[in-house]
Amino acid sequence: MSAMLEELAATAASLVRDGLVRGAGGNVSAREGDTMWISPSGFSFLDAGPDDYPGVSISSGEVIRGTRRPSSEVLMHLAVYRRRPEVNAVMHTHPPVTIALTAAGHDLRPMFADFHVYLGSNVPHIPYVTVTTPELAAAVEAVVGDPAVKGIVLRNHGVITVGTGIKEAYFRTLAVEEQAVIQHAALQVGTPTFLSAEECARLDQLGSEAYRRELLARMKPGRSSK
Ligand SMILES: [Zn+2]
């Protein structure tokens, strides 16, 4: 059993406990060579152990390991790995406040440092496309080729985050929903102010933030933080 696969299944279970996905919703994957390990279709992340994750060939799209059916969003995950050689993990979740806020016409914009540090300055918001279709995979593929893209909002649907490792993709998902919660709260009591482009550029230059990014990018599969 690969340590990466164990970490993937454990992190997926954390996403349920974090309230970022419910029931059998959402899907996660990780790259190991030409193999993409992906969550099985129809399972809650709380019920799917590492042995339930099928392996799909990234080059051919064929199931090459395991007996379970891959997630119905398999094409979306394959599109990311094919366009982004540095990406080793992809997470797709349905964070409720992010969905509500962006379906109401708001775009997520940085109001605190972590959102910019984890997601950067290019977070595409793509209009609703029917879930599980090749059209959704194509819509994601159209924006994910930019190496600056770390997360994508799917309006009326959810969020995709990518990472060079599993923990990085996970922390990015947490940062997206945290931003949405804060932005929503601010809208209740007044007019939100956002970090300016200059303030974000200053964050990019901070040595400590660069170190944090570096640490995350290098983080090896291991214990998931909970
Ligand atoms: Zn979905």
Residues whose N, C-alpha, C, O or C-beta is under 5 A from the ligand:
A	BS01	ZN	G26 H157 G158
